Amino acid sequence: MSKPTTVAEYAAALDQPLRDIAEKLQAIIDAALPQPGAVWHGHPVWGLGQAPGKTPVAYVKAYSSYVTFGLWRGRQISDPSGRLEPAAREMAAVKIRTLAEIDAELFTTWLRAARDLES
C-alpha cells in the first residue's frame, strides 16, 4: 500500500481499534481548530498556517498498540487532569489505547489552549 496522503487515508490504513481512535480524534481536532489536518512527516498534523509545519498545533500518531494525541506546546498548557505527559521540546502528549480514554471535552479544552498560544 502507498503512503497515506490525507488524514482520512491515514486513519483508514490503521487496524482496529486504532482506526476508530484516530477517526474520533480527527473529528475532535477538526471541530476545535480552524485549519484541516494534513499528513506531514508520515502522520496527521493540524496547524494554524497554510502548511501544517508552518505553525503546528496538534498531531496524531499511531503505534502498534496505541495512538498518541499530542500538542506542540503542550507543556505550556494547564492540565489539572495530569494526563498530558511531557514529550520532546515543548510538546506534551497522551497515549490512547481505547475509545473510552478519549475525553472530548478535555481534549477540546487542550486544543483551544494550544491554539491560543499560537494566536
N, CA, C and O atoms as a GROMACS GRO file, in nm:
protein
  476
    1MET      N    1   0.084  -0.119   0.000
    1MET     CA    2   0.000   0.000   0.000
    1MET      C    3   0.088   0.124   0.000
    1MET      O    4   0.193   0.127   0.064
    2SER      N    5   0.046   0.227  -0.071
    2SER     CA    6   0.122   0.352  -0.076
    2SER      C    7   0.101   0.429   0.054
    2SER      O    8   0.009   0.402   0.130
    3LYS      N    9   0.188   0.525   0.076
    3LYS     CA   10   0.179   0.607   0.197
    3LYS      C   11   0.054   0.694   0.190
    3LYS      O   12   0.021   0.747   0.084
    4PRO      N   13  -0.015   0.709   0.304
    4PRO     CA   14  -0.135   0.794   0.303
    4PRO      C   15  -0.098   0.940   0.278
    4PRO      O   16   0.005   0.988   0.323
    5THR      N   17  -0.185   1.009   0.204
    5THR     CA   18  -0.161   1.150   0.175
    5THR      C   19  -0.263   1.241   0.242
    5THR      O   20  -0.247   1.363   0.242
    6THR      N   21  -0.368   1.182   0.299
    6THR     CA   22  -0.468   1.261   0.371
    6THR      C   23  -0.488   1.202   0.511
    6THR      O   24  -0.449   1.089   0.539
    7VAL      N   25  -0.548   1.281   0.598
    7VAL     CA   26  -0.576   1.234   0.733
    7VAL      C   27  -0.672   1.115   0.728
    7VAL      O   28  -0.654   1.018   0.802
    8ALA      N   29  -0.771   1.121   0.643
    8ALA     CA   30  -0.868   1.010   0.630
    8ALA      C   31  -0.798   0.882   0.584
    8ALA      O   32  -0.827   0.774   0.636
    9GLU      N   33  -0.708   0.893   0.487
    9GLU     CA   34  -0.633   0.776   0.439
    9GLU      C   35  -0.546   0.718   0.551
    9GLU      O   36  -0.533   0.597   0.564
   10TYR      N   37  -0.486   0.806   0.629
   10TYR     CA   38  -0.401   0.762   0.741
   10TYR      C   39  -0.484   0.677   0.837
   10TYR      O   40  -0.443   0.566   0.873
   11ALA      N   41  -0.599   0.727   0.878
   11ALA     CA   42  -0.685   0.653   0.971
   11ALA      C   43  -0.736   0.524   0.909
   11ALA      O   44  -0.738   0.420   0.974
   12ALA      N   45  -0.776   0.529   0.784
   12ALA     CA   46  -0.831   0.411   0.717
   12ALA      C   47  -0.730   0.298   0.706
   12ALA      O   48  -0.768   0.181   0.701
   13ALA      N   49  -0.602   0.330   0.703
   13ALA     CA   50  -0.497   0.230   0.690
   13ALA      C   51  -0.466   0.160   0.823
   13ALA      O   52  -0.392   0.062   0.825
   14LEU      N   53  -0.521   0.210   0.932
   14LEU     CA   54  -0.493   0.151   1.063
   14LEU      C   55  -0.585   0.033   1.092
   14LEU      O   56  -0.698   0.028   1.045
   15ASP      N   57  -0.534  -0.062   1.171
   15ASP     CA   58  -0.616  -0.173   1.219
   15ASP      C   59  -0.703  -0.124   1.335
   15ASP      O   60  -0.673  -0.024   1.399
   16GLN      N   61  -0.810  -0.197   1.360
   16GLN     CA   62  -0.894  -0.167   1.475
   16GLN      C   63  -0.821  -0.207   1.602
   16GLN      O   64  -0.744  -0.303   1.596
   17PRO      N   65  -0.838  -0.144   1.715
   17PRO     CA   66  -0.924  -0.030   1.741
   17PRO      C   67  -0.857   0.104   1.711
   17PRO      O   68  -0.918   0.210   1.730
   18LEU      N   69  -0.733   0.101   1.663
   18LEU     CA   70  -0.660   0.225   1.638
   18LEU      C   71  -0.730   0.313   1.536
   18LEU      O   72  -0.726   0.436   1.546
   19ARG      N   73  -0.795   0.251   1.438
   19ARG     CA   74  -0.866   0.329   1.335
   19ARG      C   75  -0.977   0.413   1.398
   19ARG      O   76  -0.988   0.532   1.371
   20ASP      N   77  -1.058   0.350   1.484
   20ASP     CA   78  -1.167   0.424   1.549
   20ASP      C   79  -1.113   0.537   1.636
   20ASP      O   80  -1.171   0.646   1.640
   21ILE      N   81  -1.004   0.512   1.705
   21ILE     CA   82  -0.942   0.614   1.790
   21ILE      C   83  -0.898   0.733   1.705
   21ILE      O   84  -0.928   0.848   1.737
   22ALA      N   85  -0.824   0.704   1.597
   22ALA     CA   86  -0.774   0.811   1.510
   22ALA      C   87  -0.889   0.890   1.449
   22ALA      O   88  -0.880   1.013   1.439
   23GLU      N   89  -0.995   0.823   1.407
   23GLU     CA   90  -1.109   0.893   1.347
   23GLU      C   91  -1.180   0.981   1.449
   23GLU      O   92  -1.221   1.093   1.415
   24LYS      N   93  -1.195   0.935   1.572
   24LYS     CA   94  -1.260   1.016   1.674
   24LYS      C   95  -1.173   1.137   1.709
   24LYS      O   96  -1.225   1.248   1.725
   25LEU      N   97  -1.043   1.118   1.720
   25LEU     CA   98  -0.953   1.230   1.746
   25LEU      C   99  -0.959   1.332   1.633
   25LEU      O  100  -0.961   1.453   1.658
   26GLN      N  101  -0.961   1.284   1.509
   26GLN     CA  102  -0.969   1.374   1.395
   26GLN      C  103  -1.093   1.462   1.405
   26GLN      O  104  -1.085   1.583   1.380
   27ALA      N  105  -1.207   1.404   1.440
   27ALA     CA  106  -1.331   1.482   1.449
   27ALA      C  107  -1.320   1.588   1.558
   27ALA      O  108  -1.365   1.701   1.539
   28ILE      N  109  -1.261   1.554   1.671
   28ILE     CA  110  -1.245   1.650   1.781
   28ILE      C  111  -1.152   1.763   1.740
   28ILE      O  112  -1.180   1.880   1.765
   29ILE      N  113  -1.040   1.727   1.679
   29ILE     CA  114  -0.942   1.829   1.639
   29ILE      C  115  -0.998   1.918   1.530
   29ILE      O  116  -0.984   2.041   1.535
   30ASP      N  117  -1.063   1.858   1.430
   30ASP     CA  118  -1.121   1.938   1.321
   30ASP      C  119  -1.224   2.039   1.374
   30ASP      O  120  -1.235   2.149   1.321
   31ALA      N  121  -1.298   2.000   1.478
   31ALA     CA  122  -1.400   2.090   1.534
   31ALA      C  123  -1.337   2.203   1.614
   31ALA      O  124  -1.397   2.310   1.627
   32ALA      N  125  -1.217   2.181   1.668
   32ALA     CA  126  -1.155   2.281   1.756
   32ALA      C  127  -1.058   2.375   1.686
   32ALA      O  128  -1.033   2.486   1.734
   33LEU      N  129  -1.005   2.333   1.573
   33LEU     CA  130  -0.904   2.415   1.504
   33LEU      C  131  -0.956   2.460   1.368
   33LEU      O  132  -1.032   2.388   1.303
   34PRO      N  133  -0.914   2.579   1.324
   34PRO     CA  134  -0.970   2.635   1.200
   34PRO      C  135  -0.917   2.571   1.072
   34PRO      O  136  -0.986   2.574   0.970
   35GLN      N  137  -0.799   2.513   1.074
   35GLN     CA  138  -0.741   2.455   0.952
   35GLN      C  139  -0.757   2.303   0.954
   35GLN      O  140  -0.743   2.242   1.060
   36PRO      N  141  -0.784   2.242   0.840
   36PRO     CA  142  -0.792   2.096   0.836
   36PRO      C  143  -0.652   2.035   0.856
   36PRO      O  144  -0.551   2.100   0.830
   37GLY      N  145  -0.649   1.913   0.900
   37GLY     CA  146  -0.523   1.843   0.918
   37GLY      C  147  -0.465   1.798   0.785
   37GLY      O  148  -0.535   1.793   0.684
   38ALA      N  149  -0.336   1.766   0.787
   38ALA     CA  150  -0.266   1.715   0.670
   38ALA      C  151  -0.161   1.616   0.717
   38ALA      O  152  -0.113   1.624   0.831
   39VAL      N  153  -0.125   1.524   0.631
   39VAL     CA  154  -0.018   1.431   0.665
   39VAL      C  155   0.114   1.502   0.644
   39VAL      O  156   0.144   1.552   0.536
   40TRP      N  157   0.192   1.506   0.750
   40TRP     CA  158   0.322   1.574   0.749
   40TRP      C  159   0.421   1.484   0.821
   40TRP      O  160   0.396   1.445   0.935
   41HIS      N  161   0.529   1.449   0.757
   41HIS     CA  162   0.628   1.356   0.813
   41HIS      C  163   0.565   1.222   0.850
   41HIS      O  164   0.605   1.160   0.949
   42GLY      N  165   0.466   1.179   0.772
   42GLY     CA  166   0.409   1.046   0.787
   42GLY      C  167   0.289   1.031   0.878
   42GLY      O  168   0.236   0.921   0.890
   43HIS      N  169   0.245   1.139   0.944
   43HIS     CA  170   0.128   1.128   1.031
   43HIS      C  171   0.051   1.260   1.029
   43HIS      O  172   0.105   1.364   0.990
   44PRO      N  173  -0.075   1.257   1.072
   44PRO     CA  174  -0.159   1.378   1.068
   44PRO      C  175  -0.111   1.488   1.164
   44PRO      O  176  -0.077   1.462   1.279
   45VAL      N  177  -0.111   1.610   1.112
   45VAL     CA  178  -0.073   1.729   1.189
   45VAL      C  179  -0.175   1.839   1.156
   45VAL      O  180  -0.216   1.855   1.041
   46TRP      N  181  -0.213   1.912   1.259
   46TRP     CA  182  -0.302   2.027   1.243
   46TRP      C  183  -0.226   2.151   1.285
   46TRP      O  184  -0.160   2.152   1.389
   47GLY      N  185  -0.236   2.255   1.204
   47GLY     CA  186  -0.166   2.380   1.236
   47GLY      C  187  -0.251   2.500   1.204
   47GLY      O  188  -0.365   2.487   1.159
   48LEU      N  189  -0.194   2.617   1.227
   48LEU     CA  190  -0.267   2.740   1.200
   48LEU      C  191  -0.224   2.806   1.071
   48LEU      O  192  -0.290   2.900   1.025
   49GLY      N  193  -0.115   2.761   1.011
   49GLY     CA  194  -0.069   2.818   0.885
   49GLY      C  195  -0.125   2.741   0.767
   49GLY      O  196  -0.199   2.644   0.784
   50GLN      N  197  -0.089   2.786   0.647
   50GLN     CA  198  -0.135   2.719   0.526
   50GLN      C  199  -0.080   2.578   0.516
   50GLN      O  200  -0.149   2.487   0.469
   51ALA      N  201   0.044   2.557   0.559
   51ALA     CA  202   0.105   2.425   0.561
   51ALA      C  203   0.111   2.378   0.706
   51ALA      O  204   0.131   2.460   0.795
   52PRO      N  205   0.095   2.248   0.730
   52PRO     CA  206   0.092   2.200   0.868
   52PRO      C  207   0.218   2.234   0.948
   52PRO      O  208   0.211   2.257   1.068
   53GLY      N  209   0.331   2.238   0.882
   53GLY     CA  210   0.455   2.268   0.953
   53GLY      C  211   0.477   2.415   0.982
   53GLY      O  212   0.569   2.450   1.056
   54LYS      N  213   0.392   2.502   0.925
   54LYS     CA  214   0.408   2.647   0.943
   54LYS      C  215   0.390   2.685   1.090
   54LYS      O  216   0.479   2.746   1.149
   55THR      N  217   0.278   2.651   1.147
   55THR     CA  218   0.251   2.674   1.290
   55THR      C  219   0.179   2.551   1.342
   55THR      O  220   0.057   2.556   1.362
   56PRO      N  221   0.250   2.440   1.364
   56PRO     CA  222   0.183   2.318   1.408
   56PRO      C  223   0.126   2.332   1.549
   56PRO      O  224   0.187   2.395   1.636
   57VAL      N  225   0.009   2.273   1.569
   57VAL     CA  226  -0.058   2.280   1.698
   57VAL      C  227  -0.077   2.141   1.758
   57VAL      O  228  -0.044   2.118   1.874
   58ALA      N  229  -0.129   2.048   1.678
   58ALA     CA  230  -0.162   1.914   1.730
   58ALA      C  231  -0.123   1.807   1.629
   58ALA      O  232  -0.109   1.833   1.509
   59TYR      N  233  -0.106   1.686   1.680
   59TYR     CA  234  -0.076   1.572   1.591
   59TYR      C  235  -0.138   1.445   1.647
   59TYR      O  236  -0.171   1.435   1.765
   60VAL      N  237  -0.152   1.348   1.558
   60VAL     CA  238  -0.198   1.214   1.592
   60VAL      C  239  -0.100   1.118   1.527
   60VAL      O  240  -0.069   1.130   1.408
   61LYS      N  241  -0.051   1.024   1.605
   61LYS     CA  242   0.045   0.927   1.550
   61LYS      C  243   0.016   0.790   1.610
   61LYS      O  244   0.012   0.774   1.732
   62ALA      N  245  -0.006   0.692   1.522
   62ALA     CA  246  -0.040   0.557   1.565
   62ALA      C  247   0.086   0.472   1.580
   62ALA      O  248   0.182   0.482   1.503
   63TYR      N  249   0.082   0.390   1.683
   63TYR     CA  250   0.186   0.290   1.709
   63TYR      C  251   0.117   0.154   1.709
   63TYR      O  252  -0.001   0.146   1.676
   64SER      N  253   0.186   0.049   1.746
   64SER     CA  254   0.127  -0.084   1.736
   64SER      C  255   0.010  -0.107   1.831
   64SER      O  256  -0.082  -0.182   1.797
   65SER      N  257   0.010  -0.046   1.949
   65SER     CA  258  -0.096  -0.074   2.045
   65SER      C  259  -0.165   0.051   2.100
   65SER      O  260  -0.249   0.040   2.190
   66TYR      N  261  -0.132   0.168   2.048
   66TYR     CA  262  -0.194   0.291   2.095
   66TYR      C  263  -0.179   0.401   1.990
   66TYR      O  264  -0.102   0.389   1.895
   67VAL      N  265  -0.255   0.508   2.012
   67VAL     CA  266  -0.245   0.628   1.928
   67VAL      C  267  -0.204   0.742   2.019
   67VAL      O  268  -0.261   0.761   2.127
   68THR      N  269  -0.105   0.818   1.977
   68THR     CA  270  -0.063   0.935   2.052
   68THR      C  271  -0.137   1.058   1.999
   68THR      O  272  -0.142   1.082   1.879
   69PHE      N  273  -0.194   1.134   2.092
   69PHE     CA  274  -0.253   1.264   2.061
   69PHE      C  275  -0.162   1.365   2.129
   69PHE      O  276  -0.150   1.366   2.252
   70GLY      N  277  -0.099   1.450   2.048
   70GLY     CA  278  -0.002   1.542   2.104
   70GLY      C  279  -0.024   1.686   2.066
   70GLY      O  280  -0.092   1.718   1.967
   71LEU      N  281   0.034   1.773   2.146
   71LEU     CA  282   0.026   1.917   2.126
   71LEU      C  283   0.167   1.974   2.125
   71LEU      O  284   0.248   1.945   2.213
   72TRP      N  285   0.196   2.057   2.023
   72TRP     CA  286   0.332   2.110   2.006
   72TRP      C  287   0.379   2.189   2.128
   72TRP      O  288   0.495   2.176   2.169
   73ARG      N  289   0.292   2.267   2.185
   73ARG     CA  290   0.330   2.347   2.303
   73ARG      C  291   0.254   2.298   2.427
   73ARG      O  292   0.217   2.376   2.514
   74GLY      N  293   0.233   2.169   2.431
   74GLY     CA  294   0.155   2.108   2.536
   74GLY      C  295   0.208   2.127   2.677
   74GLY      O  296   0.130   2.128   2.772
   75ARG      N  297   0.338   2.143   2.691
   75ARG     CA  298   0.394   2.164   2.825
   75ARG      C  299   0.351   2.298   2.884
   75ARG      O  300   0.358   2.318   3.005
   76GLN      N  301   0.306   2.389   2.799
   76GLN     CA  302   0.264   2.521   2.845
   76GLN      C  303   0.115   2.527   2.878
   76GLN      O  304   0.064   2.632   2.919
   77ILE      N  305   0.046   2.416   2.862
   77ILE     CA  306  -0.098   2.410   2.885
   77ILE      C  307  -0.125   2.361   3.026
   77ILE      O  308  -0.064   2.264   3.072
   78SER      N  309  -0.216   2.427   3.094
   78SER     CA  310  -0.259   2.383   3.226
   78SER      C  311  -0.337   2.252   3.210
   78SER      O  312  -0.430   2.243   3.130
   79ASP      N  313  -0.298   2.150   3.286
   79ASP     CA  314  -0.363   2.020   3.276
   79ASP      C  315  -0.390   1.962   3.414
   79ASP      O  316  -0.315   1.877   3.462
   80PRO      N  317  -0.498   2.007   3.478
   80PRO     CA  318  -0.532   1.953   3.610
   80PRO      C  319  -0.557   1.802   3.609
   80PRO      O  320  -0.546   1.737   3.713
   81SER      N  321  -0.590   1.746   3.493
   81SER     CA  322  -0.616   1.602   3.484
   81SER      C  323  -0.489   1.520   3.502
   81SER      O  324  -0.495   1.404   3.544
   82GLY      N  325  -0.374   1.580   3.469
   82GLY     CA  326  -0.248   1.508   3.478
   82GLY      C  327  -0.226   1.407   3.367
   82GLY      O  328  -0.132   1.327   3.375
   83ARG      N  329  -0.310   1.409   3.266
   83ARG     CA  330  -0.298   1.310   3.157
   83ARG      C  331  -0.192   1.344   3.054
   83ARG      O  332  -0.132   1.255   2.994
   84LEU      N  333  -0.167   1.473   3.032
   84LEU     CA  334  -0.065   1.512   2.933
   84LEU      C  335   0.073   1.479   2.989
   84LEU      O  336   0.108   1.522   3.098
   85GLU      N  337   0.150   1.402   2.912
   85GLU     CA  338   0.285   1.365   2.952
   85GLU      C  339   0.385   1.447   2.871
   85GLU      O  340   0.369   1.460   2.749
   86PRO      N  341   0.488   1.502   2.936
   86PRO     CA  342   0.589   1.578   2.863
   86PRO      C  343   0.654   1.492   2.753
   86PRO      O  344   0.678   1.373   2.771
   87ALA      N  345   0.680   1.555   2.642
   87ALA     CA  346   0.746   1.490   2.529
   87ALA      C  347   0.862   1.579   2.485
   87ALA      O  348   0.905   1.666   2.560
   88ALA      N  349   0.912   1.558   2.366
   88ALA     CA  350   1.026   1.634   2.314
   88ALA      C  351   0.998   1.784   2.311
   88ALA      O  352   0.885   1.827   2.291
   89ARG      N  353   1.101   1.861   2.331
   89ARG     CA  354   1.095   2.007   2.329
   89ARG      C  355   0.983   2.058   2.417
   89ARG      O  356   0.982   2.030   2.537
   90GLU      N  357   0.889   2.132   2.362
   90GLU     CA  358   0.776   2.189   2.438
   90GLU      C  359   0.651   2.104   2.426
   90GLU      O  360   0.544   2.142   2.475
   91MET      N  361   0.663   1.989   2.362
   91MET     CA  362   0.546   1.906   2.337
   91MET      C  363   0.499   1.832   2.461
   91MET      O  364   0.574   1.811   2.557
   92ALA      N  365   0.372   1.792   2.456
   92ALA     CA  366   0.313   1.701   2.555
   92ALA      C  367   0.211   1.616   2.480
   92ALA      O  368   0.154   1.659   2.380
   93ALA      N  369   0.189   1.496   2.531
   93ALA     CA  370   0.102   1.403   2.460
   93ALA      C  371   0.034   1.307   2.557
   93ALA      O  372   0.072   1.296   2.674
   94VAL      N  373  -0.068   1.240   2.506
   94VAL     CA  374  -0.137   1.135   2.580
   94VAL      C  375  -0.147   1.013   2.488
   94VAL      O  376  -0.176   1.025   2.370
   95LYS      N  377  -0.122   0.895   2.546
   95LYS     CA  378  -0.133   0.770   2.472
   95LYS      C  379  -0.273   0.714   2.494
   95LYS      O  380  -0.320   0.702   2.607
   96ILE      N  381  -0.339   0.679   2.383
   96ILE     CA  382  -0.477   0.633   2.389
   96ILE      C  383  -0.485   0.491   2.334
   96ILE      O  384  -0.445   0.465   2.220
   97ARG      N  385  -0.536   0.399   2.415
   97ARG     CA  386  -0.546   0.260   2.376
   97ARG      C  387  -0.690   0.215   2.347
   97ARG      O  388  -0.711   0.115   2.278
   98THR      N  389  -0.788   0.290   2.398
   98THR     CA  390  -0.929   0.257   2.375
   98THR      C  391  -1.009   0.385   2.353
   98THR      O  392  -0.967   0.493   2.394
   99LEU      N  393  -1.122   0.371   2.287
   99LEU     CA  394  -1.210   0.487   2.264
   99LEU      C  395  -1.255   0.549   2.396
   99LEU      O  396  -1.273   0.670   2.406
  100ALA      N  397  -1.272   0.466   2.498
  100ALA     CA  398  -1.319   0.515   2.627
  100ALA      C  399  -1.221   0.614   2.692
  100ALA      O  400  -1.260   0.691   2.779
  101GLU      N  401  -1.096   0.612   2.649
  101GLU     CA  402  -0.996   0.702   2.705
  101GLU      C  403  -1.001   0.841   2.645
  101GLU      O  404  -0.931   0.932   2.691
  102ILE      N  405  -1.082   0.860   2.543
  102ILE     CA  406  -1.095   0.991   2.479
  102ILE      C  407  -1.201   1.072   2.552
  102ILE      O  408  -1.318   1.034   2.556
  103ASP      N  409  -1.159   1.182   2.609
  103ASP     CA  410  -1.249   1.276   2.676
  103ASP      C  411  -1.260   1.398   2.586
  103ASP      O  412  -1.175   1.487   2.589
  104ALA      N  413  -1.365   1.402   2.506
  104ALA     CA  414  -1.379   1.507   2.405
  104ALA      C  415  -1.374   1.647   2.466
  104ALA      O  416  -1.311   1.736   2.410
  105GLU      N  417  -1.438   1.666   2.579
  105GLU     CA  418  -1.440   1.798   2.643
  105GLU      C  419  -1.299   1.839   2.689
  105GLU      O  420  -1.256   1.952   2.666
  106LEU      N  421  -1.228   1.747   2.753
  106LEU     CA  422  -1.092   1.775   2.799
  106LEU      C  423  -0.998   1.802   2.681
  106LEU      O  424  -0.922   1.899   2.683
  107PHE      N  425  -1.005   1.717   2.579
  107PHE     CA  426  -0.917   1.734   2.464
  107PHE      C  427  -0.946   1.865   2.391
  107PHE      O  428  -0.854   1.930   2.342
  108THR      N  429  -1.074   1.902   2.383
  108THR     CA  430  -1.110   2.029   2.320
  108THR      C  431  -1.055   2.146   2.400
  108THR      O  432  -1.008   2.244   2.342
  109THR      N  433  -1.058   2.137   2.532
  109THR     CA  434  -1.000   2.241   2.618
  109THR      C  435  -0.851   2.255   2.590
  109THR      O  436  -0.799   2.366   2.577
  110TRP      N  437  -0.782   2.142   2.580
  110TRP     CA  438  -0.638   2.145   2.548
  110TRP      C  439  -0.614   2.209   2.412
  110TRP      O  440  -0.525   2.293   2.396
  111LEU      N  441  -0.693   2.169   2.314
  111LEU     CA  442  -0.676   2.221   2.178
  111LEU      C  443  -0.698   2.372   2.172
  111LEU      O  444  -0.623   2.443   2.105
  112ARG      N  445  -0.798   2.420   2.240
  112ARG     CA  446  -0.823   2.564   2.242
  112ARG      C  447  -0.708   2.638   2.309
  112ARG      O  448  -0.667   2.744   2.262
  113ALA      N  449  -0.656   2.583   2.417
  113ALA     CA  450  -0.542   2.645   2.484
  113ALA      C  451  -0.420   2.643   2.395
  113ALA      O  452  -0.346   2.742   2.389
  114ALA      N  453  -0.397   2.533   2.323
  114ALA     CA  454  -0.283   2.524   2.232
  114ALA      C  455  -0.297   2.623   2.116
  114ALA      O  456  -0.200   2.687   2.076
  115ARG      N  457  -0.418   2.634   2.064
  115ARG     CA  458  -0.446   2.730   1.957
  115ARG      C  459  -0.420   2.872   2.006
  115ARG      O  460  -0.358   2.952   1.935
  116ASP      N  461  -0.466   2.905   2.126
  116ASP     CA  462  -0.450   3.039   2.180
  116ASP      C  463  -0.302   3.074   2.203
  116ASP      O  464  -0.264   3.190   2.193
  117LEU      N  465  -0.220   2.975   2.233
  117LEU     CA  466  -0.076   3.001   2.249
  117LEU      C  467  -0.013   3.048   2.118
  117LEU      O  468   0.086   3.120   2.120
  118GLU      N  469  -0.070   3.006   2.007
  118GLU     CA  470  -0.015   3.040   1.875
  118GLU      C  471  -0.079   3.166   1.816
  118GLU      O  472  -0.030   3.219   1.717
  119SER      N  473  -0.187   3.215   1.876
  119SER     CA  474  -0.259   3.330   1.821
  119SER      C  475  -0.192   3.460   1.856
  119SER      O  476  -0.240   3.567   1.817
   0.00000   0.00000   0.00000
